[in-house]
Structures are given as structure tokens and as C-alpha cells.
Amino acid sequence: EAATAQPGGRGMILDFYFARRFAWSFLLIGAVFLSMIMLIDVFEQVRRFGDSDVNYGQMLGLTLLNTPGAIKDILPLLMILSTVVLFVGLARSSELVVLRATGRSGIRALLAPAVVAFLIGVLAVTTLNPIVAATSNRYQQLSETYRNGGPSALSLSREGLWLRQGSAKGQAVIHANGYTNADPLTLEDVTIISYAPGGGPVQRINAGSALLGNGEWILGDAKVWSLAAGVNPETTAERHDRMTFSTTLTEDRIRDTLGRPTGISVYDLPGTIRALRQAGFSTRRHEVWYQVELARPLFLLAMVLVGAAFTMRHTRFGGTGISVLIAVLLGFALYFVRNFAQILGENGQIPVALAAWGPPVASILLTLGLLLHAEDG
């Protein structure tokens, strides 16, 4: 029994060894890239807010709020580079040759890094995703406050579309029962409540439609009530066939918020989708985003397999640099294929499940075929 248990014990030791080396490579490369990204983001915040009263501490705070999202975005690149560093190092030290000499397949060395990558993907979905949702929302609020004197916010719910905009003149809350996501963006059945800076409501506007122009809402069939103290709102109400209402919101910002639910936690997405469906809004982009997030562990696993498929070879065969370049380029290609499939899914060109799960599953099957061919011929 001891003799039979010993090889298994050695196998576990090797698995922990490969897992530890892969984890250290991931942490080291991640620290390098994160430092570069944070440095670039600090300069970007200085460029954006250098002419305002925002101090360097506040700019650094904005950079730190952007950091979780940056980590999430570069995870596929970190996975493939960590795999390349691991297996190129094993090949140069001839550890893969020794492993094969013991009668084990080289693919056995890939098991531990693949498990680590999958677990990192699970953590990215269960822990990093909610953090990114919270920090991205906070970043948007602070940047709007620093730029316009007050935060702007957008949300979709079963009650309709809610927007909040802020400026030095005060805050305004906008509610619409529907919207037309065309060019230009148009809200339907609109109610606007204006607030004085640091005070209560001062004006209410009801309009049949609101078309977003350049720095203003163009309201059609509008009725305006003054909410000033001591004034009868109805007796002073005014009707306008057409009027304008200034805004700090932009069409790109609204479309991005409506189209990509990056500020919604993966735990809240199912409830949000149900609420939007009950309110009559399209939920396809939210559904695709939700499935893409759930498929993230498989996609990170695919990145590890891509890196291993071209670097699990002895350096005496030559061409290590070309193999590394091919692995990185193929990783980028798969990343863009996944994004392209996501766009097709959001536009209704392909089913949601195919858009989210097709690219990672196809990548895993492709690279497994390459690895088996390289190992067994």
C-alpha cells in the first residue's frame, strides 16, 4: 500500500509545485501591469481635472476606484502571460523533460495551472464583479460631482427610466415611462423635478417627449409648475409646445449606461432582468452580459490552454520567441472573437447562450486538440 501511495503523493507535490509557480507568475505580472495602469490613469485624471479645484488626493482616489475594473479587464492577458512564463521556465530548466522521463504526460503539468486559473475566474465572478460594480458607480458619481458640482445617475426599473443630473445651478431628477434608443435619444412621458443648490424642489415639468440635444433636453408638449414657497403651482402653471431644459448628460453616457450593465452586480442582474422585462424594456444586453460573466472562468481556462499549447516544448527545438508571439496573438484573437460574439448576441444576431459560452468552449476544445497532438503525435 505504501508503494502504491507514494507515486500519488509525488503527483500531489508536483501539482502544488506547478500551481505555486503559476500563482507567483500571475501575481508578479499582475503587479507590474497594475502599476503601469495606475500610473497611466493618474496622468489621465490630472489631464481631466487639472483645470478644476480637484486636488491630487481626490485624483488618486479616482484612480483607486478604477483599479478593480482594470484588474478585471486584463485578467485574460495576465493568464496567458503567466502560462507562457511558467512553461518557458520549465522548458529551459528541463523540468518538463524530467517529468516526461518519469512516464507522465506533459499535460499532467497543465492540470494544476488550469485549476488555479479556473478558481481565479470563479473569484472574479463571485467577488471581483460586485466590487467593480460598486467602485465604477462611485467613480462615476465622484467624477460628475467634481466636473459639474453634483452627481448624475441613471437607472432602469419596473417604474421606468430614472436619471439624475447635477450642475452648479442645482440638481434635477428626470423620470420617463419609456425611451426610443434611436438617434437622437428620445424619452417618452417625461417628468422633471428641479432642485435648488442645497435646497428643496423649485420646479416641476411634465412633457410628452424629451429629445436630447447638445447640452439640453428639447421638451415637447410641456407644462411647467413653479414650486416656490407661497405660490399656487396651478395658477402660475405655463404650457409650452416646445421648450429647452439644460443638461450635463451626454448621449454616449446614457446609451452606455442603458446598453452595458457594468454597474450592476452579478448577484443583482437576475432581479434587474426580471424587473426590466416586467416593465416592457429590452433585456437582451443584460442577459448576454450576465452569461458572459458566468462564462468568465472557462474563458480564463481557455487562455491558459492557449499559452500552454505553444510553449510546452523543449527550448532545444528553437523558435521559442515565435511560439510565445503566436500564443499571445492567438490569445488576443480569441479575446476579440469573444467580444465580437457578445456584440452579435446583444444585437440579436445569435442566441444568448452561443454568444456567451461558444467562444470559451470552442477555444478549450481547439487548444486541447493542439495539446493532445503535440503530446501523443
C-alpha positions as CSV (number, residue, x, y, z in Angstrom):
1,E,0.0,0.0,0.0
2,A,2.8,2.4,0.8
3,A,4.5,1.7,-2.5
4,T,1.3,2.4,-4.4
5,A,0.5,5.5,-2.4
6,Q,3.9,7.0,-2.9
7,P,3.6,7.9,-6.7
8,G,0.2,9.6,-5.9
9,G,1.9,11.6,-3.1
10,R,4.7,12.7,-5.5
11,G,2.0,13.7,-8.0
12,M,0.3,15.9,-5.5
13,I,3.6,17.5,-4.6
14,L,4.2,18.2,-8.3
15,D,0.7,19.7,-8.7
16,F,1.3,22.0,-5.7
17,Y,4.7,23.0,-7.2
18,F,3.3,23.9,-10.6
19,A,0.3,25.6,-9.0
20,R,2.6,27.7,-6.8
21,R,4.8,28.7,-9.7
22,F,1.9,29.7,-11.8
23,A,0.3,31.7,-8.9
24,W,3.6,33.6,-8.3
25,S,3.9,34.3,-12.1
26,F,0.3,35.6,-12.1
27,L,0.9,37.8,-9.0
28,L,4.2,39.2,-10.3
29,I,2.9,40.0,-13.8
30,G,-0.3,41.4,-12.4
31,A,1.6,43.7,-10.1
32,V,3.7,45.0,-13.0
33,F,0.7,45.7,-15.2
34,L,-1.3,47.1,-12.4
35,S,1.4,49.6,-11.6
36,M,1.6,50.7,-15.2
37,I,-2.1,51.1,-15.5
38,M,-2.4,53.1,-12.3
39,L,0.4,55.4,-13.4
40,I,-1.3,56.0,-16.7
41,D,-4.7,56.5,-15.0
42,V,-3.2,59.1,-12.6
43,F,-1.9,61.1,-15.6
44,E,-5.4,60.8,-17.2
45,Q,-7.1,62.1,-14.1
46,V,-4.6,65.0,-14.0
47,R,-5.4,65.8,-17.6
48,R,-9.2,65.7,-17.0
49,F,-9.3,67.6,-13.7
50,G,-6.1,69.6,-13.8
51,D,-8.0,72.9,-14.5
52,S,-10.6,72.4,-11.7
53,D,-10.3,72.6,-7.9
54,V,-9.8,68.8,-7.6
55,N,-6.7,68.1,-5.5
56,Y,-4.2,65.3,-6.1
57,G,-5.7,63.2,-3.2
58,Q,-9.0,63.2,-4.9
59,M,-7.4,62.3,-8.3
60,L,-5.6,59.4,-6.6
61,G,-9.0,58.3,-5.1
62,L,-10.5,58.2,-8.6
63,T,-7.6,56.1,-9.8
64,L,-8.0,53.6,-7.0
65,L,-11.7,53.4,-7.8
66,N,-10.7,52.5,-11.4
67,T,-8.3,49.8,-10.3
68,P,-10.7,46.9,-9.8
69,G,-12.1,47.4,-13.2
70,A,-8.6,47.5,-14.7
71,I,-7.8,44.2,-13.0
72,K,-10.9,42.6,-14.3
73,D,-10.2,43.8,-17.9
74,I,-6.6,42.5,-18.0
75,L,-7.3,39.1,-16.5
76,P,-7.2,37.2,-19.8
77,L,-3.8,38.8,-20.7
78,L,-2.4,38.0,-17.3
79,M,-3.5,34.4,-17.7
80,I,-1.8,33.8,-21.0
81,L,1.4,35.7,-20.0
82,S,1.6,33.8,-16.7
83,T,1.2,30.5,-18.6
84,V,3.9,31.5,-21.0
85,V,6.3,32.5,-18.2
86,L,5.6,29.2,-16.4
87,F,6.2,26.8,-19.2
88,V,9.1,28.6,-20.9
89,G,10.8,28.5,-17.5
90,L,10.0,24.8,-17.1
91,A,11.3,24.1,-20.6
92,R,14.6,26.0,-20.0
93,S,15.2,24.2,-16.7
94,S,14.4,20.8,-18.4
95,E,11.8,20.1,-15.8
96,L,9.3,19.1,-18.5
97,V,11.8,16.6,-19.9
98,V,12.3,15.1,-16.4
99,L,8.5,14.9,-16.0
100,R,8.1,13.1,-19.2
101,A,11.0,10.8,-18.4
102,T,9.1,9.6,-15.3
103,G,6.4,8.4,-17.6
104,R,4.0,11.2,-17.0
105,S,2.4,13.2,-19.8
106,G,3.3,16.9,-20.2
107,I,-0.4,17.6,-20.0
108,R,-0.2,16.5,-16.3
109,A,1.8,19.6,-15.6
110,L,-1.0,21.7,-17.0
111,L,-3.6,20.4,-14.6
112,A,-2.6,22.5,-11.6
113,P,-2.3,25.8,-13.5
114,A,-5.7,25.1,-15.2
115,V,-7.3,24.6,-11.8
116,V,-5.7,27.8,-10.4
117,A,-6.9,29.8,-13.4
118,F,-10.5,28.4,-13.1
119,L,-10.5,29.3,-9.4
120,I,-9.3,32.8,-10.2
121,G,-12.2,33.0,-12.7
122,V,-14.6,31.9,-10.0
123,L,-13.3,34.6,-7.6
124,A,-13.5,37.2,-10.4
125,V,-17.2,36.4,-10.9
126,T,-18.2,36.0,-7.2
127,T,-16.1,38.6,-5.6
128,L,-14.4,41.0,-8.1
129,N,-17.6,41.6,-10.1
130,P,-19.5,43.1,-7.2
131,I,-16.5,45.2,-6.3
132,V,-16.2,46.5,-9.8
133,A,-19.9,47.4,-9.9
134,A,-19.7,49.3,-6.7
135,T,-16.4,51.1,-7.5
136,S,-17.4,52.0,-11.0
137,N,-20.7,53.6,-9.8
138,R,-18.8,55.5,-7.1
139,Y,-16.2,56.7,-9.7
140,Q,-19.0,58.0,-11.9
141,Q,-20.6,59.8,-9.0
142,L,-17.4,61.5,-7.9
143,S,-16.3,62.4,-11.4
144,E,-19.6,64.0,-12.1
145,T,-19.5,65.9,-8.8
146,Y,-16.0,67.2,-9.4
147,R,-16.9,68.2,-13.0
148,N,-20.4,69.5,-12.7
149,G,-20.9,70.2,-9.0
150,G,-23.3,67.4,-8.5
151,P,-23.6,63.7,-9.3
152,S,-25.5,62.3,-12.2
153,A,-27.1,58.9,-12.2
154,L,-29.1,56.6,-14.5
155,S,-31.2,53.5,-13.7
156,L,-33.8,51.3,-15.3
157,S,-36.5,49.7,-13.2
158,R,-40.1,48.5,-13.5
159,E,-41.2,52.1,-12.8
160,G,-39.4,53.3,-15.9
161,L,-36.2,55.2,-16.6
162,W,-34.7,57.4,-13.9
163,L,-32.0,60.0,-14.5
164,R,-30.4,62.4,-12.1
165,Q,-28.2,65.3,-13.3
166,G,-26.3,67.9,-11.3
167,S,-24.7,71.2,-12.0
168,A,-23.7,74.4,-10.2
169,K,-27.3,75.6,-10.6
170,G,-28.7,72.6,-8.7
171,Q,-30.0,69.1,-9.2
172,A,-32.7,67.6,-11.4
173,V,-34.4,64.3,-11.3
174,I,-35.9,63.0,-14.6
175,H,-38.4,60.2,-14.9
176,A,-39.6,58.7,-18.2
177,N,-42.0,55.8,-18.8
178,G,-40.2,54.8,-22.0
179,Y,-37.4,55.7,-24.3
180,T,-36.5,55.4,-28.0
181,N,-32.9,54.2,-28.3
182,A,-32.6,55.9,-31.7
183,D,-30.6,58.8,-33.0
184,P,-31.2,61.2,-31.2
185,L,-32.2,59.6,-28.0
186,T,-35.8,60.4,-27.1
187,L,-37.6,60.0,-23.8
188,E,-41.4,59.5,-23.6
189,D,-43.9,60.7,-20.9
190,V,-41.3,62.7,-19.0
191,T,-41.4,64.3,-15.6
192,I,-38.6,66.6,-14.4
193,I,-38.2,67.9,-10.8
194,S,-35.6,70.7,-10.4
195,Y,-33.9,71.4,-7.0
196,A,-32.1,74.5,-5.8
197,P,-28.5,74.1,-4.8
198,G,-28.6,72.6,-1.3
199,G,-32.4,73.2,-1.1
200,G,-35.8,71.8,-2.0
201,P,-37.7,71.4,-5.2
202,V,-38.3,74.7,-7.2
203,Q,-39.9,73.5,-10.4
204,R,-41.8,70.6,-12.0
205,I,-42.1,69.9,-15.7
206,N,-44.4,67.4,-17.4
207,A,-43.7,66.7,-21.1
208,G,-44.9,64.3,-23.7
209,S,-41.4,63.8,-25.0
210,A,-37.8,64.9,-24.4
211,L,-35.2,64.8,-27.2
212,L,-31.6,65.0,-26.1
213,G,-29.7,67.8,-28.0
214,N,-26.4,69.4,-27.5
215,G,-26.3,70.1,-23.7
216,E,-30.1,70.4,-23.5
217,W,-33.3,68.5,-23.4
218,I,-35.8,69.6,-26.1
219,L,-39.2,69.2,-24.5
220,G,-42.4,68.8,-26.5
221,D,-46.0,69.5,-25.2
222,A,-44.6,70.7,-21.8
223,K,-46.4,72.1,-18.7
224,V,-44.3,73.9,-16.1
225,W,-45.3,74.4,-12.4
226,S,-43.4,76.7,-10.0
227,L,-42.8,75.0,-6.6
228,A,-41.6,78.2,-4.9
229,A,-42.9,78.8,-1.3
230,G,-46.1,80.9,-1.1
231,V,-47.1,80.3,-4.8
232,N,-50.1,78.3,-6.0
233,P,-48.5,76.0,-8.6
234,E,-51.6,75.5,-10.7
235,T,-52.4,79.2,-11.1
236,T,-48.9,80.0,-12.2
237,A,-48.5,77.0,-14.5
238,E,-47.4,77.5,-18.1
239,R,-47.8,75.4,-21.2
240,H,-45.2,75.3,-24.0
241,D,-45.4,73.4,-27.3
242,R,-41.6,73.4,-27.3
243,M,-39.0,74.4,-24.6
244,T,-35.5,73.5,-23.6
245,F,-34.0,72.3,-20.3
246,S,-30.2,72.4,-19.8
247,T,-28.4,69.1,-19.0
248,T,-25.0,67.8,-18.3
249,L,-25.8,64.3,-19.5
250,T,-24.5,63.2,-22.9
251,E,-26.0,60.8,-25.4
252,D,-22.9,58.5,-25.2
253,R,-23.1,58.3,-21.4
254,I,-26.9,57.5,-21.5
255,R,-26.5,54.9,-24.2
256,D,-23.6,53.2,-22.5
257,T,-25.5,53.0,-19.2
258,L,-28.6,51.6,-20.9
259,G,-26.7,49.2,-23.0
260,R,-23.9,47.8,-20.8
261,P,-24.9,47.0,-17.2
262,T,-21.3,47.2,-15.9
263,G,-22.5,49.0,-12.7
264,I,-24.8,46.1,-11.8
265,S,-23.5,43.2,-9.6
266,V,-23.8,39.7,-11.0
267,Y,-25.9,38.9,-7.9
268,D,-28.4,41.7,-8.8
269,L,-28.6,41.1,-12.6
270,P,-31.3,38.3,-12.5
271,G,-33.6,40.5,-10.5
272,T,-32.9,43.5,-12.7
273,I,-33.6,41.5,-15.8
274,R,-36.9,40.3,-14.4
275,A,-37.9,43.9,-13.4
276,L,-37.0,45.3,-16.8
277,R,-38.9,42.6,-18.6
278,Q,-42.0,43.3,-16.5
279,A,-41.6,47.0,-17.3
280,G,-41.5,46.2,-21.0
281,F,-37.8,47.1,-21.6
282,S,-35.5,45.1,-23.7
283,T,-33.2,42.9,-21.5
284,R,-31.1,41.1,-24.2
285,R,-27.9,43.1,-23.4
286,H,-28.3,42.4,-19.7
287,E,-28.9,38.7,-20.4
288,V,-25.8,38.5,-22.6
289,W,-23.7,40.3,-20.1
290,Y,-24.9,38.0,-17.3
291,Q,-24.0,34.9,-19.3
292,V,-20.6,36.3,-20.3
293,E,-19.8,36.9,-16.7
294,L,-20.8,33.3,-15.7
295,A,-18.6,32.0,-18.6
296,R,-15.5,34.0,-17.4
297,P,-13.9,31.1,-15.5
298,L,-14.0,28.9,-18.7
299,F,-12.6,31.8,-20.8
300,L,-9.6,32.3,-18.4
301,L,-9.1,28.5,-18.5
302,A,-9.0,28.7,-22.3
303,M,-6.3,31.4,-22.1
304,V,-4.1,29.1,-20.0
305,L,-4.6,26.3,-22.6
306,V,-3.7,28.7,-25.4
307,G,-0.5,29.7,-23.7
308,A,0.5,26.1,-22.9
309,A,-0.3,24.8,-26.4
310,F,2.6,26.8,-27.9
311,T,5.1,26.8,-25.0
312,M,5.1,23.2,-23.7
313,R,8.2,22.3,-25.8
314,H,11.9,22.0,-25.1
315,T,14.0,25.0,-25.9
316,R,16.5,22.9,-27.9
317,F,13.9,22.8,-30.7
318,G,14.3,26.5,-31.1
319,G,11.7,29.1,-32.1
320,T,10.7,29.9,-28.5
321,G,10.2,33.6,-29.3
322,I,8.0,32.8,-32.3
323,S,5.9,30.4,-30.2
324,V,5.4,32.9,-27.4
325,L,4.4,35.5,-30.0
326,I,1.9,33.2,-31.6
327,A,0.4,32.3,-28.2
328,V,-0.1,35.9,-27.3
329,L,-1.5,36.8,-30.7
330,L,-3.9,33.9,-30.6
331,G,-5.0,34.9,-27.1
332,F,-5.8,38.4,-28.4
333,A,-7.6,36.9,-31.3
334,L,-9.8,34.8,-29.1
335,Y,-10.5,37.8,-26.9
336,F,-11.7,39.8,-29.9
337,V,-13.7,36.9,-31.1
338,R,-15.4,36.7,-27.7
339,N,-16.2,40.4,-27.8
340,F,-17.5,40.1,-31.4
341,A,-19.8,37.2,-30.4
342,Q,-21.0,39.3,-27.5
343,I,-21.9,42.2,-29.8
344,L,-23.7,39.8,-32.1
345,G,-25.6,38.4,-29.1
346,E,-26.6,41.9,-27.9
347,N,-27.9,42.7,-31.4
348,G,-29.9,39.5,-31.6
349,Q,-27.9,38.0,-34.4
350,I,-27.0,34.9,-32.5
351,P,-28.6,33.2,-29.4
352,V,-27.5,34.5,-26.0
353,A,-26.0,31.1,-24.9
354,L,-24.0,30.8,-28.1
355,A,-22.7,34.4,-27.7
356,A,-21.5,33.8,-24.1
357,W,-20.4,30.2,-24.0
358,G,-19.5,29.5,-27.6
359,P,-16.1,31.2,-27.7
360,P,-14.6,29.8,-24.5
361,V,-15.9,26.3,-25.1
362,A,-14.6,26.4,-28.7
363,S,-11.2,27.8,-27.5
364,I,-10.9,25.0,-24.9
365,L,-11.7,22.2,-27.5
366,L,-9.3,23.8,-30.1
367,T,-6.3,24.1,-27.7
368,L,-6.9,20.6,-26.2
369,G,-6.7,19.2,-29.7
370,L,-3.4,21.0,-30.2
371,L,-2.0,19.8,-26.9
372,L,-3.0,16.2,-27.4
373,H,-1.5,16.3,-30.9
374,A,1.8,17.7,-29.5
375,E,2.0,15.2,-26.7
376,D,0.8,12.0,-28.5
377,G,1.5,12.9,-32.1
